[in-house]
Amino acid sequence: MMTGFMWVALVITGIFFVSFVILFVCAWIIYTRVERAVISPGVIKDGH
């Protein structure tokens, strides 16, 4: 019975870890796109 609980805990932990990695990758992509938009000369030239 303890082995079943251990596997459930490991599966839940794995799901949380995978979702955290996916969220981190999405946040990194958004961050790099925002940085590129802020640094790009067209945005600075328009004055926005």
CYANA upper distance limits for C-alpha pairs under 8 A (distance plus 0.5 A):
  1 MET  CA      5 PHE  CA      7.14
  2 MET  CA      6 MET  CA      6.67
  3 THR  CA      7 TRP  CA      6.75
  4 GLY  CA      8 VAL  CA      6.75
  5 PHE  CA      9 ALA  CA      6.60
  6 MET  CA     10 LEU  CA      6.62
  7 TRP  CA     11 VAL  CA      6.57
  8 VAL  CA     12 ILE  CA      6.65
  9 ALA  CA     13 THR  CA      6.53
 10 LEU  CA     14 GLY  CA      6.53
 11 VAL  CA     15 ILE  CA      6.68
 12 ILE  CA     16 PHE  CA      6.77
 13 THR  CA     17 PHE  CA      6.61
 14 GLY  CA     18 VAL  CA      6.59
 15 ILE  CA     19 SER  CA      6.62
 16 PHE  CA     20 PHE  CA      6.54
 17 PHE  CA     21 VAL  CA      6.75
 18 VAL  CA     22 ILE  CA      6.74
 19 SER  CA     23 LEU  CA      6.62
 20 PHE  CA     24 PHE  CA      6.57
 21 VAL  CA     25 VAL  CA      6.70
 22 ILE  CA     26 CYS  CA      6.72
 23 LEU  CA     27 ALA  CA      6.59
 24 PHE  CA     28 TRP  CA      6.60
 25 VAL  CA     29 ILE  CA      6.70
 26 CYS  CA     30 ILE  CA      6.73
 27 ALA  CA     31 TYR  CA      6.53
 28 TRP  CA     32 THR  CA      6.66
 29 ILE  CA     33 ARG  CA      6.72
 30 ILE  CA     34 VAL  CA      6.64
 31 TYR  CA     35 GLU  CA      6.61
 32 THR  CA     36 ARG  CA      6.56
 33 ARG  CA     37 ALA  CA      6.64
 34 VAL  CA     38 VAL  CA      6.64
 35 GLU  CA     39 ILE  CA      6.53
 36 ARG  CA     40 SER  CA      6.31
 37 ALA  CA     43 VAL  CA      7.40
 38 VAL  CA     43 VAL  CA      7.03
 38 VAL  CA     44 ILE  CA      8.01
 39 ILE  CA     43 VAL  CA      8.01
 39 ILE  CA     44 ILE  CA      7.95
 40 SER  CA     44 ILE  CA      7.38
 41 PRO  CA     45 LYS  CA      6.45
 42 GLY  CA     46 ASP  CA      6.75
 43 VAL  CA     47 GLY  CA      6.97
 43 VAL  CA     48 HIS  CA      6.50
 44 ILE  CA     48 HIS  CA      6.97
